[in-house]
Structure formats: C-alpha cells, structure tokens
Amino acid sequence: MEQYIGLDVSLKDTFISVRQGGKRVWRGKCRSDPELIAVTIRKHARDAQRVVFATGPLSLWFYHALTAEAVPAICIDARHAKAALDMAPNKTDADGLAHLSEVGFFREVRVKSFDSMLVCTLVAARHQILKMTIQMSNQIRSLLATNAGLERIVLPMLEAWLAIRARVAERDKQLITSGRASEQCQLLMSIPGIGVVTASSFIAAIEDPANFARSRSVVAWTGLTTRRHQSGEVDYAGHISRRGDNYLGGQLYETAMVIFTRTSADSTLRIWGLKLRERVGFKRAAVAVARTRCYKTSDKN
C-alpha cells in the first residue's frame, strides 16, 4: 500500500512521519542529513509516493539531495503549510505535513537549481558587502566632520573600508565574468538601464521562462503589482504588494530610476514615464516603468 511522508526539518534533526491508509504507521527522527533520511525512508516506507517538507534554509539542499537518492521529494510553501497545521494544534508538524502529503492539500514551490542559487548568493553577498561599505563611509565622514583630532581612531576604520571595497570589486569581477559568458545576460544588458547585476539576478530568479504562464505573472511575483481589496461594495487597489522576490523588484525599481535620471536617450518608455511622472509623481511613475521593464525583460528572456 502507498505511503505518504512528512518531514519536519531543522538544522540538527529531522522528524519523520509516515502515513498509510489514513493512519500514521511510523514516526521517528534522524540527523538532518539527506542520505540518512533517504535510508530511513526506504526502511520504513518502501512504497513512498510523496515526501513533503516546507520551505526553509535547508530546502534547496534537501530537495536536490533527496531527488538524487530517488526519493519523491516535494517542497511546499511554508506559509500555506502553517495555515493548514494551525487548524490541528494537537498534531506535530511532521504528522501534519504527512497528512497534507496524503490528501494532496498543498502548493508545491519551484526549487532553484544549484547554478541559479550560486548566482543569487553571489549577488546577495555583493549587496551585503556594499551596504557595509556605505555604512562605514558615512560613519567616517560624520566623525571627521565633528573633530579633527580623531584621525588615529578613524584610520583603522578607513583601512577596513578599503579592504571591504576591494571585496566588492572582486564580486563585481565575478559577476562581469559570468555575464560575459551568458548569452541571455548579454541580451538583457542591451536594454537601456539594465546592468550585469540586474541581468544576472533576473536570469537566476526566472531560470526558465516556461515557469511563468505570462509576463504579468512575473510582475506579480516580484511584488510590483498593487494590492486588491474587495468586500461587498468596497473595491479598491492599494500600494504595491512587495510579495515574492523583493530584491529583484527593488532592482527593477532602481532600473526605472536610472531611466529617469541617468539615461540620455529619449526612448519611448522614458518619454512615457516622464509624462506619467508629471501626473502621478516620481515613485508611482518609477513603479509603472519598472513593471513595463519587467514585461520587456521577460519577453527577451
């Protein structure tokens, strides 16, 4: 008979629950190692149909490692899993996930490939180091502006700032090298306002255009669409949702600002955006241009 499994994954241990015929037939735990988990599953559930676990810090590693072990792994949205598990407070998370696996009441999420994950990690690392550089430079300026006798205290900070700037330059070189080797990245960078960081992030986030039915779905996924509130006779659109990949949405917004402030070529999109800015303001016009840029980028990708 078919078995359905739920995994409650943590950094140290993973709790496992096996259901069969509407009942729990086994529950246990083992160390959070996909190979050990695969061995445990084969031991207690030879006919496992679905192995469900929620998104988390280890989900990408677990998904690919379990799939390599021929385990039918499925990663589901943690928010949806929590909403379902909250309705059964007397159950453990592993039991609840196993129940969801059995009844099929879950939403499977797309798990990025390792290559895309490496690009996203590189971009995120560059972003964090760049933030540290800006914070340190602002602090150094403020200290030197208040007292001229702080040179000996500020000098070590300045040396650290220079070292961090060097790390940022290294990350930039890595991105540029990766972008030059990618035809998709080169194609996206031909669009005015899009550089290697945005192009690399977009490709790593989207991976395959077939993952989205249409370009509007990409815009909603980046959080650039407005919230909708409808109840009875009330129906209005609010601010942008900012759901999904917020970092990519922020980069597209920065691209729109570049089109407004730094691009000299009078493209059709820039002319339209400038006219819109006069009517609705800078921020709303930038969001509208970012959405349009997302449409165009999706089509080219």
CORTAFEN-V75600 format. One line per field, one symbol per residue. ss: DSSP state (H for helix, E for strand, L for the rest). A space follows every 10 residues. Layout:
ss->???
This chain:
ss->LLEEEEEEEL LLEEEEEEEE LLEEEEEEEE ELLHHHHHHH HHHHLLLEEE EEEELLLLHH HHHHHHHHLL LLEEEELHHH HHHHHLLLLL LLHHHHHHHH HHHLLLLELL LLLHHHHHHH HHHHHHHHHH HHHHHHHHHH HHHHHHLLLL HHHHHHHHHH HHHHHHHHHH HHHHHHHHHH LLHHHHHHHL LLLLLHHHHH HHHHHHLLHH HLLLHHHHHH HLLLLEEEEE ELLEEEEEEE LLLLLHHHHH HHHHHHHHHH HLLLLLLHHH HHHHHHHHHH LHHHHHHHHH HHHHHHHHHH L
